[in-house]
Amino acid sequence: MGFLKSSSILFSALVTGSLMISGSALAAENVNLPKTIAMTAYGTGSGGYTQMVSIGNLLKNEYGVSVRILPGENDVSRMTPLRTGRVPMCACGIASYYGSEGVLMFAGKEWGPQPIRVIATSTASFGLGLAVAGDLDVKTPADLKGKKVSYIRGDDANNLGTEAYLAFGGLTWDDVKKVEFPGYARTFDGVVAGQSDTAFTMTVTPVAQQLAASPRGVTWPTLDPDDKEGWERLRAVAPYFQSHQVTSAAGLGEGEMWQGATYPYPILVSNADEKSGLAGSLVKVLIEDYDKFKDAAPGNAGYALENQNMQWVIPFHDEVVAYYKEIGHWTEQMQTHQDRLVERQDILQKTWKAYTAGNPPEDDDAFRKGWMEARAKALEAAGMNPVFR
């Protein structure tokens, strides 16, 4: 983890800086975008990066806007430029939620809860779940009891995903045989070799496809959308998951569907104090120009208006709320949810300021422990679930 080395890696993923407004007709009215947009995203070759390139092509062709992408290989390198104001936007993963909550890798002295706001998300045909060896009789997460379950050292997002699936089945790590691996790809090697039986992943990744083609094959445990208790247990661990009918997954035949779960990827976020008009104009372009880019990259279909989760775990940017109100796609229920999320962020920000101003421990582990205790106490006092402890 760490900072991106220098501005020399800041490059245009699409074109050089000579591509400015060139007289092309605007595709939508009242769009106020800067001539150049800098942003961070996952590394080159990732799905999120590819999507940003395709959206950048749309912005170039329709609005004369150049998009420059800083590819970051980990969560800190993607979110640091956003925190410092070097870029106004990040095409992040679920770490944006961890950042807004000030937990896991963001519970240290140098971070704390971040004032992150959503511009738009992509929820496409793929899912996120436990790829289970197909030679086992695993139909639901409850069937994982006693099985060998992968745990990745230093990978909070994947491990929490696995833990959430176990919770859906009424299980914990104590009910399975935890098998530790040093990295994500190694978990799939372990499943193929018989060292483990599971690996948490996006359903369309090459490693999942490789497992499907191996002698063990692959299966995806079903998450019944009507199992309210199961979903309550899952969301108590990872509230960012949502039920999803997955049609793109390793091992699925044409026309087949897996009833599982997902969360958005990528998640386009900015800071709450980003007031340039970028957030409102960009969401307007993504919604109103959707037909122009929906087929340009895998996953772009996830930006459709009907695929936006209007009551998720991170509040929308104020400009985005204003746009949804303008087009009549905002309800009182959505506003109530938004207000509660903003209140949660405010509580976290105030608690962090009070904690760091109150002579907290110098030791990193003690600092984190003290912060997590203060955080949980403040949220519980407001009637909110801390989720992380």
Buried (B, 14 or more C-beta within 10 A) or exposed (E): EEEBEEEEEBEBBBEEEEBEEEEEEEBEEEBEBEEEBBBBBBEEEBBBBBBBBBBBBBBBBBBBBBBBBBBBBBBBBBBBBBBEEBBBBBBBBBBBBBBBBBBBBBBBEEBBBBBBBBBBBBBBBBBBBBBBBBBBEBEBBBBBEEBBBBBBEEBBBBBBBBBBBBBBBEBEEEBBEEBEBEEBBBBBBBBBEEBBBBBBBBBBBEBBBBBBEBEBBBBBBBBEBEBEEBBEBBBEBBBBBBBBEBBBBBBBEEEEEBBBBBBBBBBBBBBBEBEBBBBBBBBBBBBBBBEBBBEBBBBBBBBBBEBBEBEBBBBBBBBBBBBBEEEEEBEEEBEEBBEBBBEBBEBBBEBBEEBBEEEBEEEEEEBBBBBBEBBBEBBEEEEBEBBBE
